[in-house]
Amino acid sequence: MDIRQSIRNQTHVSITLANHLLLNKFQDSNVVFSPVSIHIVLGLVASGCNGQTLHQLLAFLMTNTIHDVHALYSQLVPWVFADGSPYGGPRLAFSNGAWVENTVVLKPNFKQVVETIYHSSTNQVDFKNKPDEVTKEVNLWAETQTAGLIKDILPVGAVTQDTRIIFANAIYFKGIWNEKFDPSRTKHYDFHPNNDGSRVQVPFMTSNKKQFVRSCDGFKVLGLPYLQGGDRRRFTMYIFLPDAKNGLLYLIERLGSESDFLERYLPFQKVEVGQFLIPKFKISFGFEAKDMLMELGLVLPFNAEEGLNEMVEQSNDGGLLYVSDIYHKSFVEVNEEGTEAAAVSAVVIMQQCAMIPVDFVADHPFLFMIREDMSRVVLFMGQVIDPSVE
C-alpha cells in the first residue's frame, strides 16, 4: 500500500478514536491523547496473532496486511519522529519497550518484529513472583522516556501473576513557536466553558502579527507553526474554534463525518487579524482504552477464544494469551514559548487462567491537534473545555 494512503488511513483511525472519546466518553472534560501511540501498540499486538483476531485488527487499522502495518511504522519513525533539536527544530523522543515473563519464549518471527522493526528493548522479568516490582519498572521507564511528564502509566492491580507480556510506546514532543508570544502582553480574560453563562478567568496570549487563520462555515481554524529547524518537516498546532459558544459537539461530529475535513479546512496563508486571543492551557489526561475499542468493534484481542498465538512458544502452563487492557496517558502544555507534549500507551497481555481581518478569540471550548504537515501525521489531538482546570 502506498505510504500516503497508509497515512490517510491512519488519520481516519485517529479521527474515529477522537470522535468516540470526545462525543461518547468525555464530553465535559479537557482531553489530550496520541492516536499514533495507540496505533503503534495495536500494530504490535497484530504482529502476534493470526486468524480472525488478526483480520479484525487489520480491519480496525484500515490496512490489508501486517506487512503494510510494518511498512508504515518503518517509514514513519525515521521520517516523523527523529529528534529535530540538534538542527533547531522540535525536540522529539520516541521509544518502545517490552517486558516478557522469564518463563516465556517469544516465537522467533515475533521476536524479530519486536526488536528489528519496532526497535523495542526487551526485558526479561518475573511477573509470577514480583508483579509489583515490574509495575514500578514500567512506570519508571515511561516517566524517564517522557521527561517526567507521564507518571504511573500502569495503575495498581494492572499487572498480576498472570501477566506474561507488556508492550509500551512513549512519545515526547517539545516545540517552540515560529513566532513566540510576548509574555508581557498575556492578560486574564473571561473563558466560557459552558453555554449557561458561567465564566472563568484565565491567561490569554495575544499578538498583532498576521496569522494562519481560515474562516469556514460555522467555525474558524488557526495554525500555529513551530520553529522548523534544518529539515523538511513542518510541525503545526491547529485550533478549531466553533463560532457558537456551544458548537463544539457539532464541530466534532463534522470532523468525524467528512472524510477530507483536515485537507479541506486547514489554513495555508497568513491574514490580518483583529482581536486575537489564545488561552494558555495545561492538560494531563489518561484512560483505559479497552472498553472504547470494544465499543468500536475491536473485540477479539481482548478474549482468549483464539488467542495471540503468534507471540510465544507453547508453554507447559497452557492457556491462551489475550489483551487484558490498554492504558494511555497524555500531557500537553501550551504557553508563550511553545508546546510540550508527551504520551505513553501500554498494552498488558495476560494468560487465561478569509483575506480581510478576522477575529480569533478562543474564549470557549475548542479542538486542537499537533500535526506534521509534510507527512500529514497527527501526533496529538484533544479538546479544551476549561483551561483553568489542569
Sine and cosine of phi, psi and omega as CSV:
sin_phi,cos_phi,sin_psi,cos_psi,sin_omega,cos_omega
0.00,0.00,0.65,-0.76,0.02,-1.00
-0.87,0.49,0.65,-0.76,-0.08,-1.00
-0.88,0.48,-0.60,0.80,0.02,-1.00
-0.89,0.45,-0.67,0.74,0.03,-1.00
-0.92,0.39,-0.63,0.78,0.05,-1.00
-0.87,0.49,-0.66,0.75,0.01,-1.00
-0.93,0.37,-0.63,0.77,0.07,-1.00
-0.87,0.50,-0.67,0.75,0.03,-1.00
-0.90,0.43,-0.67,0.75,0.02,-1.00
-0.89,0.45,-0.62,0.79,0.05,-1.00
-0.91,0.41,-0.63,0.78,0.05,-1.00
-0.88,0.47,-0.67,0.74,0.06,-1.00
-0.88,0.47,-0.67,0.75,0.01,-1.00
-0.86,0.52,-0.71,0.70,-0.03,-1.00
-0.93,0.37,-0.58,0.81,0.08,-1.00
-0.87,0.48,-0.70,0.71,0.04,-1.00
-0.89,0.45,-0.71,0.70,-0.01,-1.00
-0.88,0.48,-0.69,0.72,0.00,-1.00
-0.85,0.53,-0.72,0.70,-0.05,-1.00
-0.93,0.36,-0.67,0.74,0.01,-1.00
-0.90,0.44,-0.75,0.66,-0.16,-0.99
-0.99,0.15,-0.49,0.87,-0.02,-1.00
-1.00,-0.02,-0.61,0.79,-0.17,-0.99
-0.96,-0.29,-0.41,0.91,-0.14,-0.99
-0.94,-0.33,-0.73,0.68,-0.19,-0.98
-0.71,-0.71,0.82,0.57,-0.04,-1.00
-0.86,0.52,-0.58,0.81,-0.15,-0.99
-0.97,-0.26,0.30,0.96,-0.07,-1.00
-0.87,-0.50,0.50,-0.87,0.26,-0.97
-0.92,0.40,0.72,-0.70,-0.09,-1.00
-0.71,-0.70,0.64,-0.76,0.24,-0.97
-0.58,-0.82,0.65,-0.76,0.08,-1.00
-0.43,-0.90,0.27,-0.96,0.02,-1.00
-0.93,-0.37,0.98,-0.20,-0.01,-1.00
-0.90,0.44,-0.55,0.84,-0.04,-1.00
-0.93,0.36,-0.51,0.86,0.04,-1.00
-0.92,0.39,-0.69,0.73,0.06,-1.00
-0.90,0.43,-0.65,0.76,0.02,-1.00
-0.84,0.54,-0.66,0.76,-0.06,-1.00
-0.93,0.38,-0.71,0.70,-0.02,-1.00
-0.93,0.36,-0.52,0.85,0.09,-1.00
-0.92,0.39,-0.58,0.81,0.08,-1.00
-0.90,0.44,-0.62,0.79,0.06,-1.00
-0.90,0.43,-0.68,0.74,0.05,-1.00
-0.88,0.47,-0.67,0.74,0.00,-1.00
-0.87,0.49,-0.51,0.86,0.01,-1.00
-0.93,0.37,-0.29,0.96,-0.08,-1.00
-0.95,-0.31,0.32,0.95,0.01,-1.00
-0.61,-0.79,0.13,-0.99,0.08,-1.00
-0.56,-0.83,-0.21,-0.98,0.04,-1.00
0.90,0.44,-0.57,-0.82,-0.06,-1.00
-0.93,0.38,-0.51,0.86,0.03,-1.00
-0.90,0.44,-0.72,0.70,0.05,-1.00
-0.89,0.45,-0.69,0.72,-0.01,-1.00
-0.86,0.51,-0.67,0.74,-0.02,-1.00
-0.93,0.37,-0.64,0.77,0.04,-1.00
-0.90,0.43,-0.70,0.72,0.00,-1.00
-0.90,0.43,-0.62,0.78,0.04,-1.00
-0.90,0.44,-0.66,0.75,0.02,-1.00
-0.90,0.43,-0.63,0.77,0.01,-1.00
-0.99,0.15,0.00,1.00,0.05,-1.00
0.85,0.53,0.74,0.67,0.04,-1.00
-0.66,-0.75,0.24,-0.97,-0.13,-0.99
-0.99,-0.10,-0.62,0.78,-0.07,-1.00
-0.69,-0.73,0.34,-0.94,0.06,-1.00
-0.91,0.41,-0.42,0.91,0.04,-1.00
-0.92,0.40,-0.57,0.82,0.07,-1.00
-0.91,0.42,-0.62,0.79,0.05,-1.00
-0.89,0.46,-0.73,0.69,0.00,-1.00
-0.90,0.43,-0.65,0.76,-0.02,-1.00
-0.90,0.44,-0.67,0.74,0.03,-1.00
-0.88,0.48,-0.73,0.68,-0.02,-1.00
-0.90,0.44,-0.70,0.71,-0.05,-1.00
-0.88,0.48,-0.55,0.83,0.00,-1.00
-1.00,0.04,-0.48,0.87,-0.06,-1.00
-0.94,0.35,-0.72,0.70,-0.14,-0.99
-0.90,0.45,-0.81,0.59,0.00,-1.00
-0.93,0.37,-0.40,0.92,-0.05,-1.00
-0.99,0.15,-0.77,0.63,-0.15,-0.99
-0.99,-0.10,-0.62,0.78,-0.23,-0.97
-0.98,-0.20,0.18,0.98,0.08,-1.00
-0.92,0.39,0.61,-0.79,-0.01,-1.00
-0.92,0.40,0.83,-0.55,-0.01,-1.00
-0.99,-0.16,-0.04,1.00,-0.10,-1.00
-0.90,0.44,-0.55,0.83,0.05,-1.00
-0.90,0.44,-0.30,0.95,-0.06,-1.00
-0.93,-0.37,0.22,0.98,0.05,-1.00
1.00,-0.03,0.06,1.00,0.00,-1.00
-0.99,-0.16,-0.21,-0.98,-0.01,-1.00
-0.89,0.45,0.56,-0.83,0.13,-0.99
-0.99,0.15,0.80,-0.60,0.00,-1.00
-0.76,-0.65,0.67,-0.75,0.11,-0.99
-0.71,-0.70,0.68,-0.74,-0.10,-1.00
-0.59,-0.81,0.80,-0.61,-0.02,-1.00
-0.45,-0.89,0.42,-0.91,0.08,-1.00
-0.83,-0.55,0.51,-0.86,0.04,-1.00
-0.66,-0.75,0.50,-0.87,0.04,-1.00
-0.70,-0.71,0.68,-0.73,0.05,-1.00
-0.82,-0.57,0.86,-0.52,-0.16,-0.99
-0.84,-0.55,0.72,-0.69,0.05,-1.00
-0.83,0.56,0.67,-0.74,-0.05,-1.00
-0.82,0.58,-0.56,0.83,-0.08,-1.00
-1.00,0.05,0.00,1.00,-0.06,-1.00
-0.98,-0.19,0.67,-0.74,0.06,-1.00
-0.91,-0.41,0.88,-0.47,0.05,-1.00
-0.93,0.38,0.61,-0.79,0.10,-1.00
-0.90,0.43,0.60,-0.80,-0.08,-1.00
-0.81,0.59,-0.70,0.72,-0.02,-1.00
-0.90,0.44,-0.67,0.74,0.00,-1.00
-0.93,0.36,-0.65,0.76,0.03,-1.00
-0.87,0.50,-0.63,0.78,0.02,-1.00
-0.91,0.42,-0.66,0.75,0.03,-1.00
-0.88,0.48,-0.73,0.69,-0.04,-1.00
-0.87,0.49,-0.69,0.73,-0.15,-0.99
-1.00,0.01,-0.58,0.82,-0.11,-0.99
-0.98,-0.17,-0.53,0.85,0.02,-1.00
-1.00,0.00,-0.72,0.69,-0.03,-1.00
-1.00,-0.05,-0.06,1.00,0.05,-1.00
0.74,0.67,0.72,0.70,-0.06,-1.00
-1.00,-0.06,0.73,-0.69,0.17,-0.98
-0.94,0.35,0.69,-0.73,-0.03,-1.00
-0.92,-0.40,0.84,-0.55,-0.05,-1.00
-0.89,-0.45,0.82,-0.57,0.09,-1.00
-0.99,0.13,0.80,-0.60,-0.09,-1.00
-0.69,-0.72,0.17,-0.98,-0.03,-1.00
-0.94,-0.35,0.99,0.13,0.05,-1.00
-0.91,0.42,-0.59,0.81,-0.14,-0.99
-0.91,0.41,-0.59,0.81,-0.08,-1.00
-0.93,-0.36,-0.36,0.93,-0.10,-0.99
-0.69,-0.72,0.81,0.59,-0.04,-1.00
-0.89,0.46,-0.57,0.82,-0.01,-1.00
-0.93,0.38,-0.60,0.80,0.03,-1.00
-0.92,0.40,-0.61,0.79,0.03,-1.00
-0.92,0.39,-0.64,0.77,0.06,-1.00
-0.83,0.55,-0.72,0.69,0.02,-1.00
-0.89,0.46,-0.63,0.78,-0.01,-1.00
-0.90,0.43,-0.70,0.71,0.01,-1.00
-0.92,0.40,-0.67,0.74,0.00,-1.00
-0.90,0.44,-0.62,0.78,0.04,-1.00
-0.92,0.40,-0.64,0.77,0.05,-1.00
-0.86,0.51,-0.73,0.68,-0.03,-1.00
-0.89,0.45,-0.67,0.74,0.00,-1.00
-0.90,0.43,-0.66,0.75,-0.01,-1.00
-0.92,0.40,-0.67,0.74,-0.06,-1.00
-0.94,0.35,-0.34,0.94,-0.05,-1.00
-0.92,-0.39,0.43,0.90,0.04,-1.00
0.82,0.57,0.58,0.81,0.07,-1.00
0.99,0.13,0.09,1.00,-0.09,-1.00
-0.99,0.13,-0.54,0.84,-0.03,-1.00
-0.95,-0.31,0.91,-0.40,-0.01,-1.00
-0.91,-0.42,0.57,-0.82,0.12,-0.99
0.81,0.59,0.82,0.57,0.06,-1.00
-0.87,0.49,-0.56,0.83,0.05,-1.00
-0.98,-0.18,0.88,-0.48,0.02,-1.00
-0.97,0.24,0.21,-0.98,0.06,-1.00
-0.86,0.51,0.75,-0.66,0.02,-1.00
1.00,-0.04,-0.12,0.99,-0.01,-1.00
-0.94,0.35,-0.53,0.85,-0.01,-1.00
-0.95,-0.33,0.77,-0.64,-0.01,-1.00
-0.75,-0.66,-0.05,-1.00,0.05,-1.00
-0.91,0.42,-0.30,0.95,0.00,-1.00
-1.00,-0.02,-0.10,0.99,0.04,-1.00
-0.93,0.37,0.65,-0.76,0.00,-1.00
-0.88,-0.48,-0.57,0.82,-0.04,-1.00
-0.58,-0.82,0.61,-0.79,0.21,-0.98
-0.80,-0.60,0.77,-0.64,0.15,-0.99
-0.93,-0.37,0.62,-0.78,0.04,-1.00
-0.63,-0.78,0.56,-0.83,0.09,-1.00
-0.82,-0.57,0.67,-0.74,0.01,-1.00
-0.77,-0.63,0.68,-0.73,0.03,-1.00
-0.77,-0.64,0.71,-0.71,0.06,-1.00
-0.76,-0.66,0.70,-0.71,-0.03,-1.00
-0.68,-0.73,0.75,-0.66,0.13,-0.99
-0.65,-0.76,0.94,-0.35,-0.06,-1.00
-0.85,-0.52,0.62,-0.79,0.07,-1.00
-0.99,-0.15,0.70,-0.71,0.03,-1.00
-0.84,0.55,0.59,-0.80,0.11,-0.99
-0.87,0.49,-0.57,0.82,0.12,-0.99
-0.78,-0.63,0.97,-0.24,-0.06,-1.00
-0.92,0.39,0.41,-0.91,0.11,-0.99
-1.00,0.06,0.56,-0.83,0.04,-1.00
-0.99,0.16,0.92,-0.40,-0.04,-1.00
-0.86,0.51,-0.47,0.88,-0.03,-1.00
-0.93,0.37,-0.28,0.96,0.00,-1.00
-0.99,-0.12,-0.05,1.00,0.04,-1.00
-0.95,0.32,0.82,-0.57,-0.04,-1.00
-0.74,-0.67,0.37,-0.93,0.06,-1.00
-1.00,0.10,0.73,-0.68,0.09,-1.00
-0.67,-0.74,0.11,-0.99,0.02,-1.00
-0.98,0.20,0.69,-0.73,0.19,-0.98
-0.89,-0.46,0.66,-0.75,-0.09,-1.00
-0.95,-0.32,1.00,-0.05,-0.08,-1.00
-0.95,0.32,-0.43,0.90,-0.02,-1.00
-0.78,-0.63,0.10,-0.99,0.03,-1.00
-0.99,-0.13,0.38,0.92,-0.06,-1.00
-0.96,-0.27,0.23,0.97,0.01,-1.00
1.00,0.01,-0.09,1.00,0.02,-1.00
-0.95,0.32,0.41,-0.91,0.00,-1.00
-0.47,-0.88,0.43,-0.90,0.09,-1.00
-0.74,-0.67,0.51,-0.86,0.04,-1.00
-1.00,-0.05,0.85,-0.53,0.00,-1.00
-0.69,-0.72,0.38,-0.93,0.03,-1.00
-0.97,0.26,0.75,-0.66,0.03,-1.00
-0.91,-0.41,0.67,-0.74,0.12,-0.99
-1.00,-0.02,0.44,-0.90,-0.01,-1.00
-0.51,-0.86,0.23,-0.97,0.02,-1.00
-0.33,-0.95,0.47,-0.88,0.08,-1.00
-0.99,-0.11,-0.05,1.00,-0.08,-1.00
-0.97,0.23,0.35,-0.94,0.11,-0.99
-0.87,0.49,0.49,-0.87,-0.05,-1.00
-0.72,-0.69,0.39,-0.92,0.14,-0.99
-0.98,0.19,1.00,-0.04,-0.02,-1.00
-0.79,-0.61,0.64,-0.77,0.06,-1.00
-0.72,-0.69,0.77,-0.64,0.07,-1.00
-1.00,-0.03,0.80,-0.60,-0.02,-1.00
-0.85,-0.53,-0.08,-1.00,-0.03,-1.00
-0.97,0.24,0.99,-0.12,0.07,-1.00
1.00,-0.08,-0.02,1.00,0.00,-1.00
-0.31,-0.95,0.24,-0.97,0.11,-0.99
-0.84,-0.54,0.42,-0.91,0.03,-1.00
-0.81,-0.59,0.76,-0.65,0.06,-1.00
-0.92,-0.40,0.71,-0.71,0.12,-0.99
-0.92,-0.38,0.83,-0.56,0.03,-1.00
-0.91,-0.42,0.99,-0.16,-0.06,-1.00
-0.96,0.29,0.53,-0.85,0.13,-0.99
-1.00,-0.06,0.39,-0.92,0.07,-1.00
-0.81,0.58,0.80,-0.60,-0.21,-0.98
-0.98,0.22,-0.68,0.73,-0.10,-1.00
1.00,0.07,-0.34,-0.94,-0.16,-0.99
-0.99,-0.13,0.22,0.97,0.02,-1.00
-0.85,-0.52,-0.08,-1.00,-0.13,-0.99
-0.99,0.13,-0.21,0.98,-0.08,-1.00
-0.93,0.37,0.58,-0.82,0.02,-1.00
-0.73,-0.68,0.96,-0.29,0.00,-1.00
-1.00,-0.10,0.66,-0.75,-0.05,-1.00
-0.61,-0.79,0.64,-0.77,0.24,-0.97
-1.00,-0.08,0.76,-0.64,0.07,-1.00
-0.93,-0.36,0.71,-0.71,0.07,-1.00
-0.89,-0.46,0.83,-0.56,-0.01,-1.00
-0.96,-0.27,0.94,-0.33,-0.13,-0.99
-0.93,-0.37,0.92,-0.39,0.06,-1.00
-0.92,0.38,0.55,-0.84,0.05,-1.00
-0.90,0.43,-0.68,0.73,-0.01,-1.00
-0.99,0.14,0.63,-0.78,-0.01,-1.00
-0.90,0.44,-0.39,0.92,0.05,-1.00
-0.95,-0.32,0.46,0.89,-0.12,-0.99
-1.00,-0.09,0.11,0.99,-0.11,-0.99
-0.91,0.41,-0.69,0.73,-0.04,-1.00
-0.88,0.47,-0.66,0.75,0.03,-1.00
-0.90,0.44,-0.63,0.78,0.01,-1.00
-0.91,0.42,-0.65,0.76,0.03,-1.00
-0.90,0.44,-0.64,0.77,0.04,-1.00
-0.88,0.47,-0.65,0.76,0.04,-1.00
-0.91,0.42,-0.65,0.76,0.04,-1.00
-0.83,0.55,-0.63,0.78,-0.03,-1.00
-0.99,0.12,-0.35,0.94,-0.11,-0.99
-0.99,-0.15,-0.33,0.94,0.00,-1.00
-0.97,-0.25,0.93,-0.38,-0.15,-0.99
-0.89,0.46,-0.50,0.87,-0.04,-1.00
-0.95,-0.33,0.50,0.87,-0.10,-1.00
-0.80,0.59,-0.77,0.64,-0.09,-1.00
-0.90,0.44,-0.75,0.66,-0.06,-1.00
-0.93,0.36,-0.42,0.91,-0.04,-1.00
-0.98,0.20,-0.54,0.84,-0.21,-0.98
-0.91,-0.42,-0.12,0.99,-0.03,-1.00
-0.93,0.37,0.60,-0.80,0.00,-1.00
-0.99,0.14,0.62,-0.79,-0.03,-1.00
-0.78,-0.62,0.12,0.99,0.09,-1.00
-0.56,-0.83,0.48,-0.88,-0.02,-1.00
-0.99,0.17,0.57,-0.82,0.05,-1.00
-0.72,-0.69,0.32,-0.95,0.12,-0.99
-0.92,0.38,0.64,-0.77,0.06,-1.00
-0.89,-0.45,0.52,-0.85,0.10,-1.00
-1.00,0.02,-0.96,-0.30,0.08,-1.00
-0.97,0.23,0.76,-0.65,-0.11,-0.99
-0.68,-0.74,0.94,-0.34,-0.05,-1.00
-0.68,-0.74,0.81,-0.59,0.04,-1.00
-0.81,-0.59,0.82,-0.57,-0.01,-1.00
-0.96,0.26,0.60,-0.80,0.23,-0.97
-0.95,0.31,0.58,-0.81,0.05,-1.00
-0.45,-0.89,0.40,-0.91,0.05,-1.00
-0.66,-0.75,0.80,-0.60,-0.04,-1.00
-0.76,-0.64,0.75,-0.66,0.20,-0.98
-0.85,-0.52,0.83,-0.56,-0.18,-0.98
-0.58,-0.81,0.66,-0.75,0.04,-1.00
-0.59,-0.81,0.45,-0.90,0.04,-1.00
-0.38,-0.93,0.33,-0.94,0.12,-0.99
-1.00,-0.09,0.82,-0.57,-0.19,-0.98
-1.00,0.04,-0.16,0.99,-0.11,-0.99
-0.84,0.55,-0.81,0.59,-0.06,-1.00
-0.88,0.48,-0.68,0.74,-0.01,-1.00
-0.88,0.47,-0.71,0.70,-0.02,-1.00
-0.91,0.42,-0.62,0.79,0.04,-1.00
-0.92,0.40,-0.62,0.78,0.05,-1.00
-0.90,0.44,-0.46,0.89,0.03,-1.00
-1.00,0.04,0.07,1.00,0.10,-1.00
0.98,-0.22,-0.03,1.00,0.01,-1.00
-1.00,-0.03,1.00,-0.06,-0.18,-0.98
-0.93,-0.36,-0.69,0.73,-0.21,-0.98
-0.87,0.49,-0.61,0.80,0.02,-1.00
-0.88,0.48,-0.33,0.94,-0.09,-1.00
-0.99,-0.11,0.08,1.00,0.13,-0.99
-0.82,-0.58,0.21,-0.98,-0.12,-0.99
-0.97,-0.25,0.30,0.95,-0.04,-1.00
-0.89,0.46,-0.70,0.72,-0.01,-1.00
-0.95,-0.31,-0.56,0.83,0.08,-1.00
0.99,0.16,0.30,-0.95,0.08,-1.00
-1.00,-0.02,0.95,0.30,-0.27,-0.96
-0.99,0.11,0.05,1.00,0.07,-1.00
-0.97,-0.25,0.19,0.98,-0.05,-1.00
-1.00,-0.02,-0.76,0.65,-0.16,-0.99
-0.78,-0.63,0.37,-0.93,0.10,-1.00
-0.95,0.31,0.38,-0.92,0.01,-1.00
-0.87,0.49,0.74,-0.68,-0.01,-1.00
-0.92,-0.39,0.27,-0.96,-0.05,-1.00
-0.94,0.33,-0.47,0.89,-0.06,-1.00
-0.99,0.16,-0.02,1.00,0.12,-0.99
0.89,0.45,-0.16,-0.99,0.02,-1.00
0.99,0.10,0.69,-0.73,-0.02,-1.00
-1.00,0.04,0.46,-0.89,0.06,-1.00
-0.99,0.11,0.57,-0.82,0.07,-1.00
-0.49,-0.87,0.33,-0.94,0.03,-1.00
-0.99,0.13,0.88,-0.48,0.01,-1.00
-0.99,0.14,-0.58,0.81,0.07,-1.00
-0.17,-0.98,0.30,-0.95,0.12,-0.99
-0.82,-0.57,0.86,-0.52,-0.03,-1.00
-0.97,-0.25,0.68,-0.74,-0.01,-1.00
-0.68,-0.73,0.72,-0.69,0.11,-0.99
-0.72,-0.69,0.63,-0.78,0.04,-1.00
-0.67,-0.74,0.34,-0.94,0.02,-1.00
-0.61,-0.80,0.61,-0.79,0.13,-0.99
-0.54,-0.84,0.65,-0.76,0.12,-0.99
-0.72,-0.69,0.78,-0.62,0.00,-1.00
-0.88,-0.48,0.83,-0.56,0.03,-1.00
-0.60,-0.80,-0.23,-0.97,-0.09,-1.00
-0.90,0.43,-0.48,0.87,-0.04,-1.00
-0.98,0.21,-0.66,0.75,-0.08,-1.00
0.29,-0.96,-0.68,-0.74,-0.11,-0.99
-0.66,-0.75,0.67,-0.74,0.18,-0.98
-0.85,-0.52,0.76,-0.65,-0.05,-1.00
-0.56,-0.83,0.48,-0.88,0.01,-1.00
-0.44,-0.90,0.39,-0.92,0.04,-1.00
-0.44,-0.90,0.53,-0.85,0.12,-0.99
-0.70,-0.71,0.72,-0.69,0.16,-0.99
-0.88,-0.48,0.74,-0.67,0.01,-1.00
-0.77,-0.63,0.80,-0.60,0.06,-1.00
-0.95,-0.31,0.81,-0.59,-0.02,-1.00
-0.97,-0.25,0.84,-0.54,-0.06,-1.00
-0.95,-0.32,0.85,-0.53,-0.03,-1.00
-0.97,-0.26,0.24,-0.97,0.17,-0.99
-0.93,-0.37,0.69,-0.73,-0.05,-1.00
-0.91,0.42,0.90,-0.44,0.94,-0.34
-1.00,0.09,0.00,0.00,0.00,0.00
0.00,0.00,0.39,-0.92,-0.09,-1.00
-1.00,-0.01,-0.03,1.00,0.05,-1.00
-0.97,-0.25,0.33,-0.94,-0.02,-1.00
-0.83,0.56,0.71,-0.70,0.03,-1.00
-0.80,-0.60,0.54,-0.84,0.12,-0.99
-0.99,0.12,0.56,-0.83,0.16,-0.99
-0.66,-0.75,1.00,-0.05,-0.07,-1.00
-0.90,-0.43,0.98,-0.18,-0.08,-1.00
-1.00,0.08,0.92,0.38,-0.05,-1.00
-0.96,-0.27,0.36,0.93,0.08,-1.00
-0.47,-0.88,0.20,-0.98,-0.15,-0.99
-0.79,0.61,0.64,-0.77,-0.03,-1.00
-0.54,-0.84,0.31,-0.95,0.11,-0.99
-1.00,-0.04,0.41,-0.91,0.15,-0.99
-0.53,-0.85,0.37,-0.93,0.13,-0.99
-0.46,-0.89,0.41,-0.91,0.14,-0.99
-0.92,-0.40,0.84,-0.54,-0.11,-0.99
-0.75,-0.66,0.57,-0.82,0.19,-0.98
-1.00,-0.06,0.90,-0.44,-0.25,-0.97
-0.98,0.20,-0.42,0.91,0.01,-1.00
-0.94,0.33,-0.71,0.70,0.03,-1.00
-1.00,0.04,-0.37,0.93,-0.06,-1.00
0.94,0.33,0.42,0.91,0.03,-1.00
-1.00,0.10,0.77,-0.63,0.05,-1.00
-1.00,0.00,0.87,-0.48,-0.02,-1.00
-1.00,0.03,-0.70,0.71,-0.04,-1.00
-0.68,-0.74,0.54,-0.84,0.10,-1.00
-0.66,-0.76,0.35,-0.94,0.06,-1.00
0.07,-1.00,-0.12,-0.99,0.05,-1.00
-0.63,-0.78,0.51,-0.86,0.09,-1.00
-0.92,-0.39,0.92,-0.40,0.04,-1.00
-0.99,-0.11,-0.64,0.77,-0.02,-1.00
-0.53,-0.85,0.98,-0.18,-0.06,-1.00
-0.93,0.36,-0.15,0.99,0.07,-1.00
-0.98,0.19,-0.20,0.98,0.01,-1.00
-0.98,-0.22,0.84,-0.55,0.02,-1.00
-1.00,0.03,0.00,0.00,0.00,0.00
